[in-house]
Amino acid sequence: MKRISVFVVGFLSVAQISFAQTFSNFGIIGDEERSLKECEFDKEAEAVYLLHEAVSNYNDNYNLITDHHVRIKILKEKGIEYGNIVIPFYSSNDFEYITDIEGIVINYDESGKSSIQRLDRKSIFTKKTTKYHSEMRFAFPAVKTGSIIDYTYRSTMKHYGGLDDWTFQEELPVYKSTYSLTIIPNYEFSYLFSKSPNLPAEVKNDPQSGRIYFAMKNIPGLRDEPYMDARKDYLQRVTFQLAAHNEVSSSGYSTTTSNRTKYNSSWQQVIQELMSSSSFGNQLNKKLDDTDDFIKQVKTVAADVEKVKLVFNYVRSNMSWNRIGSISSPDGIKGAWNKRSGTNGEINLILVNLLKETGLEAWPLLVSERKNGRINKDYPSVDHFNTVYAYVAAGNKKYYLDANDKFTPAGIIPHAILNTTALLVNKKIGGLITISDEESLFRETVFVNANITDDKKINGNAFLSSRDYARVVRLKDYLADKKNYAVQKFQKYIPGVHIDSFVVENEQADSLDLKQQFFFESPLQQTGDYFLLPVNIFTGFESNPFVAANRFANINFGYRQSVNLTAVINLPQTLIVDALPNSLKLTNEDNTITFTRQIVKDEAINALSYRISIELKKSLYTPDEYGPVKEFYKKMFSLLNEQIVLKKKN
């Protein structure tokens, strides 16, 4: 598939209008819908959205009211789960609530006769999921292959501030998705239509009524893809943003254009507003209690780089995250510091303060972490970002710091923001910056020293040295589940292998490689008089992630990679080498991925030695580059899966 591209940017404004919305096609199923057995443009689909239509309007209180109509058909047995419906909504302070849920499930017998069962209201319940969010849940009865589910519901929000993206694409393919929006009086909204160029769309705008209509048809499903960023980055969707407010005089007429409020016309304006905000800019020069002695101590350190590390680790060790995301501190960072707990934004605003107090050049950095999605550079808004990091320049190096991250040391850019765009909040030098890491790699070295025993087993010791991003990833996984770490990361990928005496070193030393070593034993696979010795062991490259025919999303590794395996295998006198894989080097067209394999037999000591090297010199590939990457990985994994053939000595 082609990459997502901007399709339409427009503006909506309105005079007052109001109407009631109903869906006259509810429960009316067409012949094509009834006979559909497979989605012709997404043949793997287990179910499909036949229709998702919605209409947004307002009432006398200017609430945002959206009526939804959803129709799903179950195509395969695995699709039956889509009869369990979840409707998320923002429930904090009763901002949004869901009402008027109606639904039916339609089944057909062999003669084509239909039977209808209504949704039981007793099966509808509300579940609180976070402090701010809830879900409306219900399950349809008698759902099976061939069932058509048809339901409607209403969302009511306090105001148009809750106007969200309209998403045409789902995990399942969608035959038709439409959205009609009427804008509240005296406001203007801009909209951005993001879509794939090979998927047509329809837009109808009626300036007189303030109504705009969007439609798309025949949209393949977007499923999770390996090394995929935020799913929403690749969805076919339309995004809305408040653009202007026309003030109204007491006579009821719009005032002159000088009283027309524009919103976020530039990134510099976003910075100005943030710096003048009591919950953001005014928090950057706060004196924090009981920090004087620490600040004095740091100031005695000569090297700025060491100052950065001291302050970073001080905040990391003294603050804990309260599991709330934010880009500001409405209640003030002094309170969060005194409680030693705060939002992710508050913790990093505290970090900025302490860095500045030691004399370092530090500023807040608004980031949209990869899980949150890309920002639109041409669409200035603070709403793009999900939290704040600290930016500091010291010793000719730029640091991007997140004190909520307990695993990434100060000298490495957090994986969560690699290959993203952030907003440096500084009135003089601030603006958008692109974040990538051209210094640190995912760097791992594996050494195996083993023996083939007379009873045809391989046993020995494995040593792993994990540096930079490899250290961060390995350490995070290890500390999350020390008991099962060895099993999950090493043992489960080799049939019959047993791992013992697992040891980790340098767990607390950020500047040192993370060392892992263990004893392993595994039987050789046997076919008659032949035994198969695997070459690819403990590299982390166990299975090919790129096997799908097409891809919507970028391949975003985040970091570049270097993985090297060196092995020495001592053979018994009872076995000889029958077939040895060739030594070779494989590269892709632009030389950004390299696979090297060298295998030799040392006759003098009756041993095999081999080396495998995998180098990824590029961290980001577009969907247009997927084909060559997929082909390279197919060849590479074919080579990784080749084995050394041993046979009994005559």
N, C-alpha and C positions, 0 to 999 in steps of 0.2 A: 504493500500500500504506500501511497505518497504521504509525505509528512503533512501534518496539520498546517494550514496557512490561514492568514487573516482574509476574510471574504468581504465583509461589509462593516463599515463604521458609520453610525448615523446618530441623529438626535431626535428626541421625541418631546413635544410639548402639547398642551391641552387646554381646552375650556371644559367646564364641568359637564359630566354626563353620568347617568346611572341606569343600569338595567339588570334584570334578574336572568340568571343563566340556568338552563336545563339541558340535558343531553337526550334528545328525542330518539337517538339510535341505540339507547341502552337496551340490551337483550335482543336486539335484532341482528341475527347472524346471516351473512351472505353465503351463497353457494360455494364460493372459492374458499372462504374461511372454514366452512364445514368439511370440505373435502381435502384440505391441506394436510399432507403427511410428511413433507420435508421442506425445509427452507432452501430455495434454489440458490440464494446468494450466500448462504452460510450453512453448508450441509452437515457440519458437525453439531449443530444446535440441538439441544435436548428439549427446548421449548422456545416459543417466540412471543414477542409483543405484537399482536395484530394491530393494536391501536393504543396510543397514549395521547389524549388531548386534554388541554387545560385552558381555563379562561380566568384571568385576573381582573378584578374590578374593585370598586370601593363603595362604602355606604355613607350615610350622613355623618358618621363620626370619622370618616376618612381612614377606616380600617382597610387593610389589604386583604381582600377575600379572593381565594382561588379555588375553583371547582375543578376536580380531576375526574377523568373517566379512563379506566385502564381495562384492556382486554388481552388476555394471555391464552395461548393454546399449548397444551402439553403434547409433544411429539414422540418422546421416548420415556421409558420407565424411569430413567434417572431424572427426568424433568418434573416428576411428581412433587418434588420438594418446593417447586415454585407456587404451589397452592398454599404455602404458608407465607402470609403477607406481613411485611414490616414497614411502617410509615414513620420515619424519624421526624421530630419537630423540636423547636427551641422552646422549652417550657419555662425557663427562668422568669420569675415575676409575671407568670401567666401571659408572656409575650405572644405565644401562639398556642392555639388549641385545634384539635381535629374533631369534626362532627359529621353528622349526616352520612354515616357509612352504610351503604347498601350494596349487596352483592348476590350473584347467582353463579352456580356452576351448571353447565349444560353438557349432558352426555348423549351419545347416539348409539342405538343398537345396530345390528347388522343390516337391518332393512332401511336404516337412515332415520328412524323415528327418534325424536328427541325426548329427553326427560330433564326436568329442571328442579334443582334444589336450592333453596334460599339460604343465605348466610344466617346462622343463628346468632342473634345479638349477644347471647350469653357467652359466646366464644370470643368476644372482643374484649381486650383488656389493655391497660396502659402499664408500661414498664419504665421506671426511671433508670437511665443509663449513666448519666454524669450529674454534676451539680447543676448544669445548665440544660441538659438535653433529656428527652424522653422518647419512647417509641410506642406507637399504637400497633398492636399485634392481633392478628386473627387468622384462623385456618379454615379453608373451605372443605366441606364434606365430600366424600365420594369422588375424589380426584383420581383420575387414571389416564393412561395413554389415550389421547383423542379428546380429552375434556377441554372445554372452553370456559375460562373464568372471566367474568365480567363484573366490575365493581366501580363505584363512584364514592367520592368523599369530598369534604370541604375543609380547607385550611383558612383560619382567620388569624391575622396578625394585627398588632396594635397600630402599626403604621407602615409606610412604604420603605422604611429603613430595613425591613426584612426581605425586600425584593432580592431574590437569589438568581443564580444562573438557571436558564432552562436547558436541560440536557436532553438531546435527541437520542444519544447513543447509550446503550446499556450493556451489561454483560451478555445478555441475550440479543439476538438480532431483532430489529424493529422494522415492521412493515410501514407504519405511518406514525409520525409524531407531530403534533401541532400545538402552538401556544399563541393565545390571543391576550394582549395586555392593554388595559386602558390606564393612562397616566393621570395621577391626581392633579387637580387644578393648580395653575401657577407654578408648576415645577417642570423642569426639563431633565430628562435622563439621556445619557449617551448609551449606545449599545455597540457591542463588538461581536460579530458573528465569526466564530472560528470553526473551520471545516476543512475536510479534505477536498481538493479541487475536482476529484472525479466523482463526488457525490453531489448531485444537484440540490438546490434549496429554493424555497419560495418566500418572498418577503412582500407584504402589502401594508402600506402605511397610509392612514387617513388622518391628516393633520387637523381637520375640522372636528372630528370626534375625539382625537387623542388616542386612537386605537391603532395598534400594530399587530400584524399576524405573521407568524413564522411557521414554516412546514418543511419537513424532510421525509423522504421515503426510502425504503429498502436499504437500511443501514446495517452492515454486519456487526456482530457483537464484539465488544472489546473485552477480552479476557486478560488476566494477569500474565505478564510476559517476563522472562528472566532479565534481571538488571534493568528493570523499568522504574522510572521516577513516579511521581504522583500520577495516578490514573487519570485525573481530571485534565492533565496537560494534553491528552490525546483524544479526549471526547469531543464529538461534534456538539457544539453548544453555542448559546448566545449569552453574553454577559452584560449586565446593566450597571450603570453608575450614575448617581446624582450629579448633574452637571451645572445646574443653575436654579435659583429661586427668584421669581418675580414678586416683589413685595406689592401688596394691595393697599390702596388708600382707604380711608374711612368711607368714601363714597362708593367703594366697590370696584373702582377701576384700577388697572395696573398703573403703577407710577412710572416715572421716566427710567431710561436705561441706566442712569447713575445709581439707582437703587436696586439694580438687578445683580444679585449675588452670584458670582461664578465660583466653582469649586475645583481646586487642585488643577489649575491650568498648566503647572510646570512642577518638576521635581524640586526646584528651588523653593517654590511656594510650600510644598509639603514639609521641607526642612524648616522653613520659617515658622510654620504653625506648630511643628513639634517642639522647637526650641522655646517657643513662648507658652507652651502648655505647662500647667501646674503639675501634671502627673508625669511629665517627661523632662523637658528642658530645665524646669525649676528644681529637679531632683539631682542635677549634676554637680552641685556645689554644696552638698549637705555634709555637715560635720557628724561623723558616726561615733557613737559612744565607745569609750574604752579602746580606741585604736591609736592613741598618741604614741605609746611606747613602741608599738609595732612599726609605725611610720618612721619614727626616729631611727630604729634599727635598720630599716631598709635603706634609708638615705645615706647610711655609712658605707653601703656597698658601692664599689666603684663602677662595675659594669652594668649598663642598663639592661642587658639580656638577663642577668641574674636577678635584677629587681623585678622584672616581669614574672619570672618563675616563682619568686617568693610571694608576691602579691596574689598571683593566680592560685597557688596551692593553699594560701591562707584563706581565701574566700571559699575554695572548694571544701576545705576541711571544717569550716565554721558554719556553712549554710546548707540547708536541705530544701529540696523542692517540695512544694505543697501540692504538686500534681495539677496545677492550674497554669495554662498558657496565657501569656500577655505580652504586650509591647510597651507597657507603661506601669505606673505605680499609683493608682488612685488614692491609696491611703498613706503613701510616702514610704521611702526606703528606710528611714530611720526606724519605723515600727517593725519592718521586716527584719532588719539587722538585730534589733533587740530581742526578737522572738527566735532568731537564728533559723527562720523559715520564711520562704516567700515564693512568689511566682517565678517562672524562669526569667521573665523580663526584669523583675526586681533584683534578682540575684546578680545579673550581669550589669545592671545600672550601679549596684553597689561596687562591683569590680571596677567599673570605669572611674567611679569616685576615688577609690583607694589608689588606683594607678596614677591618677592626676595629682593626688596629694603627695606622692613620692617624687613628683617632678617630671613624670613621663608624659609624652604626647599621646593621649588616649581620648577616644570619642566613642559614642555608641554607634552600633551598626545594625540597622534593621535588616533582617534576613528572612527569606522564605526558604525554609529547609526543604530538601528534595521531596519529602513526603507531603509537603504542603502545596507544591506546584510552582511552576515558573511564573515570574511576573511579566506583565506586558509593559515594555519600556516606553511605549507611546501613550500610556494610559495612567498618568500620575495618580497614585492613591496609596494611602497608608494601609488600606485593606488588603493589599497584596501580601503583606508580611505577617508572619505568625509569632515572631519573637525578636529579642534583641541579643546581640553578642557584643563583646568589647573588641574594639580595634585599637592597636597600639603600634607605633613605629619605634623601634629600638635597635641599635647596633646594625644599621643598614638592612634591617629585616622587618617585614610586616607580619604582625601576629593577629590571628583571628581566634578569639578566646570565648569559650563557653564554660563557665564555672559549674554548670549543671552536669557536664560530662566528666565523670570520674576516671575515665580510661585514657583519654587523648591528652598527651603532654602539651605543654605550651608551644613547642616548636613545630607541631604538626597541625595542619588545618583540619578541623573536624570533618569527618566524612559526610555528615548531614548537609554541608553547604558546598561541597565540591561541585564544580561546574554549574554554579548558580550565579544570579545577579543580586547584589545587595545594595542598600542605600546607606552611604556614609553620612551621618547626621552632623554636619559642621557647616556653619554659615559661610565660611571663606573657601574651603577646599572640598566641601561636601558634594555628593552626587552619586550616580550609579557606578558601581564597580563590578567587574566580572571576577569571580573567584575560581582559581584552579591551582593545582599544586604541581610545579615543574621540578621540585627538588626531591620530595619524599616519595617512596614507592611502597607497594606491598611487596616486601622483600623477605623471602624465606629460603633457607638452606636446609636440606634433608641429607643425613648421612646414615647409611645402613651397613652394618658389618655383621654378616650372618654365615651360617653353615648349613649345608644339606647333610642330614644325618643318614646313617645306614638304613634307618626305618622310613626313609623317604619323606622327611619333614624338613621344613626350613625353620631355623630358629636363630635368634641373635638379638642385637641391640640396635635401636633406632634413636637418632639424635636430631632434634629440630631446633633451629635458631631462627627466631621470628623478629624482624626489625621493622621500625616505622609502622606503617598501617597493618602489617601482619601481626605485629606485637599487640596493637590496639584490638584487632579483631579476635585474636586468640585469647588474650587476657579477659576480654569481656565475656566470651563464651565460657571460659574456665571458671571465673568467679560466679557466673550465673548458676552453674551446676557442677561443682567440683567432683561429686560422686560419680556422675555419669559422663563426664567430659571425654575420657579416653574411649569409652564405648561409642559415643555418638560421633566423634571426630576421626577415629582411626579403626576401631575394631569392626564396625558394622559393614565396612566396605570390602573386606576380604573374607570370603567364605571360610569358616572354620578357624579363623585366627583367634588366638588367646593372647591377651596383653597382661603383663604383670610388672610390678615394681615401677609404677609411673611416678615420675618426679618432675616438679616445676621449679625453676630457679629464676631469680631476679624479678619476682612478682612485684616488689615495692620500688624497684629502681627504674624510673622512667627513662633514664639515659642509656640503659643497657638492653641488649637483646633478651627477649624472653626465651629461656632454655627449657626444652622438654625432652625427656629421655625415658625409654621404657624397654623392657624385654618383651619379645613376641615369639610366638610359635604357631606354625600353621602346616597342615598336611599339603603335599603337592597333589595337584589333580593328576590322575593316572588314566591312561588309555592303553591297555595291553602292556607292552614292555616300555612304553613311553611315559615320560613325566613332564608336566608343563610348569615352568617357573615364570611367574609374572614379573614384568619389568617395572610397571607403573605401581609403586607402592608408597603410600603416605604423602603423595604430592598435593592432595586436595582436588585434583582433576579426575574425579571418579566417573562422572557422566556428562555427556554433551548437553549443554543447556539450550542450544540453538538448533532445534529440529522442526519447528513449525514452518509451514509453507510460506506464510506471509507474516509481516510484522507492522504494527502501527507505531510503536514507541521507539525512541532512541535506545541504543544499548549504552547505558551509562555505568561503567565500572566505577567511576569516581576517581580512582587513582590508577596510575600505571603499575605494572606488575613484573616481578622477576622471581621465578621459582626454579630452584636447582636441586636435583637429586643426584647424589653420588653413592654407589653401592659396590661393595666387595663381597662376593659370595664364594665361599670355599666349598669345593666339590669333594665327595667321597671317592675312593678308588673304584667303587662299584658302579659309578655312572660316568658316562661320557657325553659330550655335546653332539647332538645330531643335527640341529638347525639353529643358527644364530641370526637374529634380525639384523638387517644392514645398518651400518652407521650412515647418517644422512642429515641434511639440513633442509627445512621447509620454511618458506616465507610467503606472505601474501603479496599482492600486487604492489602496494605502496610501502612494503617493508616495515609495517607497524606491528606485525605479529611474526615471531620467529620461534620455530621448534627445532631443536637440535638433539640428536641422539648419537652417542658413541658407545659401542660395545666391543670389548676385546676379551680374549681368553689368554691367560698367562699359563703357558704350559709348564713352566718351571715349578710353580707352586700349586698347579691344578686348581685354579680359581678364575672366576669371571669378574670383570670390573666393568661398570658402565656408568654413563652420565647422561642425564636428561636435563635439558634447559628449555624453559618456556619464558619468552619475553613479550610483554605487551607494552609497546611504547606509546600507545594512544589510549586515552581513557573514555572517549566519547565517539560513538558512531551513529549516524542518522539512519532512519529506516531505509533510505535509498542505498545505503551501504550494506544492508543486511545480507543480501545475496552472496557477495564475496566472503563476508565473515562466516556465514553459515557453511559455505563450501570448504573454507579453510579448516574450520572446526571439525567437519566431517572427516577430512583427511587426517587431521592431527589425532583425533580419538581412535581412528582405525589403527594408526601407528602405536598409540599408547596401549592399545589392547593386544598388540602382538606379544607373543610369549616365547621364551627360550625353550627349545625342545631338548630334553635329556633322554637318554635310553640306557638300559642296563648294558654293562660291559660284558662281552662274550667271554 
